[in-house]
Amino acid sequence: MAKPLDYTPQAALPASNTASDLLQALEEHRVLEGLRLLVEGGSEALALLLNHWNRPENQRSLENLARLVQLITHLDARLIEGLNRGLQLASERTSTEPPGTLELLRGFNDPEVRRGLYVLQGLLKGLGRG
């Protein structure tokens, strides 16, 4: 019988683009241990995994995973850090009263807000071309 998982969630890791940090994060999240167990399982475990992913309904998932990995490797660390800060700020704002219309309009005077909107505009333009 399988042993129960012993897992304690950790705080999100800061964005990094070095191989050693990536390996350390994979080790901390026990991904490397899972890969080792898969390899030790031999050809049966690998065949089971490959049969699962070779099903027609899973092909799109594999393609999306490959594209996601490509996307992550090409992202600028500053963009990831900005996204992380933006998500933290958004999380803080969900627990407050919604701003009035004038307060929202005053936000357009903030250069950081305008820069963020410009980044979102680029994202929307790229989505539109897709």
C-alpha beads as a LAMMPS data file, in Angstrom:
LAMMPS data file: protein, C-alpha beads

130 atoms
129 bonds

1 atom types
1 bond types

-500.0 500.0 xlo xhi
-500.0 500.0 ylo yhi
-500.0 500.0 zlo zhi

Masses

1 110.0

Atoms # bond

1 1 1 0.000 0.000 0.000
2 1 1 1.256 3.486 -0.818
3 1 1 2.459 5.761 1.944
4 1 1 0.452 8.940 2.591
5 1 1 1.966 12.144 1.251
6 1 1 3.852 14.259 3.738
7 1 1 3.563 17.719 2.221
8 1 1 3.566 21.168 3.751
9 1 1 2.858 24.020 1.305
10 1 1 5.605 26.607 1.108
11 1 1 5.525 30.260 0.198
12 1 1 5.867 31.086 -3.491
13 1 1 9.439 31.197 -4.713
14 1 1 10.773 34.415 -6.237
15 1 1 11.223 34.506 -10.007
16 1 1 14.650 33.315 -11.064
17 1 1 16.248 32.281 -14.294
18 1 1 19.231 30.263 -13.098
19 1 1 19.473 26.515 -13.483
20 1 1 20.642 25.960 -9.913
21 1 1 17.638 27.829 -8.501
22 1 1 15.356 25.786 -10.736
23 1 1 16.912 22.515 -9.576
24 1 1 16.672 23.605 -5.957
25 1 1 12.994 24.485 -6.396
26 1 1 12.325 21.119 -8.068
27 1 1 14.030 19.404 -5.151
28 1 1 12.139 21.432 -2.529
29 1 1 8.809 20.608 -4.170
30 1 1 9.796 16.939 -4.422
31 1 1 9.510 16.881 -8.206
32 1 1 12.942 15.314 -8.562
33 1 1 11.981 12.617 -6.067
34 1 1 8.880 11.849 -8.123
35 1 1 10.965 11.577 -11.288
36 1 1 13.426 9.286 -9.492
37 1 1 10.570 7.034 -8.357
38 1 1 9.225 6.971 -11.907
39 1 1 12.624 5.911 -13.238
40 1 1 13.021 3.291 -10.514
41 1 1 9.595 1.927 -11.441
42 1 1 11.180 0.799 -14.651
43 1 1 9.552 0.202 -17.962
44 1 1 6.147 -0.665 -16.458
45 1 1 5.741 2.738 -14.804
46 1 1 7.023 4.527 -17.883
47 1 1 4.740 2.521 -20.179
48 1 1 1.749 3.321 -17.966
49 1 1 2.567 7.022 -18.054
50 1 1 3.176 7.071 -21.802
51 1 1 -0.027 5.141 -22.502
52 1 1 -1.921 7.699 -20.470
53 1 1 -0.425 10.650 -22.360
54 1 1 -0.785 8.970 -25.762
55 1 1 -4.567 8.975 -25.567
56 1 1 -6.142 11.336 -28.111
57 1 1 -7.859 13.360 -25.379
58 1 1 -4.479 14.100 -23.757
59 1 1 -2.593 15.198 -26.877
60 1 1 -3.780 18.784 -26.605
61 1 1 -2.663 18.868 -22.968
62 1 1 0.836 17.807 -23.985
63 1 1 0.958 20.442 -26.713
64 1 1 -0.233 23.099 -24.263
65 1 1 2.332 21.987 -21.681
66 1 1 5.130 22.266 -24.249
67 1 1 3.937 25.751 -25.248
68 1 1 3.684 26.791 -21.597
69 1 1 7.257 25.671 -20.944
70 1 1 8.408 27.645 -24.003
71 1 1 6.521 30.701 -22.799
72 1 1 8.003 30.515 -19.303
73 1 1 11.554 30.221 -20.619
74 1 1 11.098 33.363 -22.723
75 1 1 9.492 35.567 -20.047
76 1 1 11.495 38.479 -18.702
77 1 1 12.110 38.202 -14.943
78 1 1 10.923 41.813 -14.510
79 1 1 7.567 40.898 -16.041
80 1 1 7.183 37.950 -13.659
81 1 1 8.115 40.118 -10.667
82 1 1 5.646 42.783 -11.790
83 1 1 2.930 40.172 -12.200
84 1 1 3.665 38.843 -8.714
85 1 1 3.475 42.354 -7.199
86 1 1 0.284 43.043 -9.153
87 1 1 -1.335 39.853 -7.877
88 1 1 -0.367 40.733 -4.292
89 1 1 -1.833 44.222 -4.650
90 1 1 -4.989 42.820 -6.260
91 1 1 -5.340 40.365 -3.389
92 1 1 -5.076 43.182 -0.852
93 1 1 -7.687 45.242 -2.680
94 1 1 -10.324 42.499 -2.708
95 1 1 -10.868 42.967 1.014
96 1 1 -11.495 46.725 0.809
97 1 1 -14.481 48.778 -0.267
98 1 1 -14.671 49.334 -4.030
99 1 1 -13.436 52.773 -5.127
100 1 1 -15.677 55.431 -6.525
101 1 1 -15.667 56.408 -10.175
102 1 1 -13.590 59.554 -9.578
103 1 1 -10.996 57.590 -7.612
104 1 1 -10.719 55.128 -10.496
105 1 1 -10.284 57.987 -12.969
106 1 1 -7.591 59.570 -10.759
107 1 1 -5.710 56.296 -11.038
108 1 1 -5.001 57.089 -14.693
109 1 1 -2.680 59.879 -13.498
110 1 1 -0.407 57.246 -11.926
111 1 1 2.440 56.338 -14.337
112 1 1 2.524 52.770 -12.985
113 1 1 -1.178 52.341 -13.789
114 1 1 -0.652 53.695 -17.294
115 1 1 2.366 51.427 -17.817
116 1 1 0.339 48.426 -16.650
117 1 1 -2.508 49.326 -18.992
118 1 1 -0.003 49.661 -21.832
119 1 1 1.333 46.172 -21.080
120 1 1 -2.233 44.820 -21.027
121 1 1 -2.919 46.584 -24.313
122 1 1 0.044 44.730 -25.849
123 1 1 -1.287 41.457 -24.461
124 1 1 -4.732 42.118 -25.929
125 1 1 -3.229 43.050 -29.268
126 1 1 -1.267 39.799 -29.337
127 1 1 -4.362 37.812 -28.411
128 1 1 -6.261 39.526 -31.202
129 1 1 -3.610 38.515 -33.726
130 1 1 -3.663 34.908 -32.469

Bonds

1 1 1 2
2 1 2 3
3 1 3 4
4 1 4 5
5 1 5 6
6 1 6 7
7 1 7 8
8 1 8 9
9 1 9 10
10 1 10 11
11 1 11 12
12 1 12 13
13 1 13 14
14 1 14 15
15 1 15 16
16 1 16 17
17 1 17 18
18 1 18 19
19 1 19 20
20 1 20 21
21 1 21 22
22 1 22 23
23 1 23 24
24 1 24 25
25 1 25 26
26 1 26 27
27 1 27 28
28 1 28 29
29 1 29 30
30 1 30 31
31 1 31 32
32 1 32 33
33 1 33 34
34 1 34 35
35 1 35 36
36 1 36 37
37 1 37 38
38 1 38 39
39 1 39 40
40 1 40 41
41 1 41 42
42 1 42 43
43 1 43 44
44 1 44 45
45 1 45 46
46 1 46 47
47 1 47 48
48 1 48 49
49 1 49 50
50 1 50 51
51 1 51 52
52 1 52 53
53 1 53 54
54 1 54 55
55 1 55 56
56 1 56 57
57 1 57 58
58 1 58 59
59 1 59 60
60 1 60 61
61 1 61 62
62 1 62 63
63 1 63 64
64 1 64 65
65 1 65 66
66 1 66 67
67 1 67 68
68 1 68 69
69 1 69 70
70 1 70 71
71 1 71 72
72 1 72 73
73 1 73 74
74 1 74 75
75 1 75 76
76 1 76 77
77 1 77 78
78 1 78 79
79 1 79 80
80 1 80 81
81 1 81 82
82 1 82 83
83 1 83 84
84 1 84 85
85 1 85 86
86 1 86 87
87 1 87 88
88 1 88 89
89 1 89 90
90 1 90 91
91 1 91 92
92 1 92 93
93 1 93 94
94 1 94 95
95 1 95 96
96 1 96 97
97 1 97 98
98 1 98 99
99 1 99 100
100 1 100 101
101 1 101 102
102 1 102 103
103 1 103 104
104 1 104 105
105 1 105 106
106 1 106 107
107 1 107 108
108 1 108 109
109 1 109 110
110 1 110 111
111 1 111 112
112 1 112 113
113 1 113 114
114 1 114 115
115 1 115 116
116 1 116 117
117 1 117 118
118 1 118 119
119 1 119 120
120 1 120 121
121 1 121 122
122 1 122 123
123 1 123 124
124 1 124 125
125 1 125 126
126 1 126 127
127 1 127 128
128 1 128 129
129 1 129 130
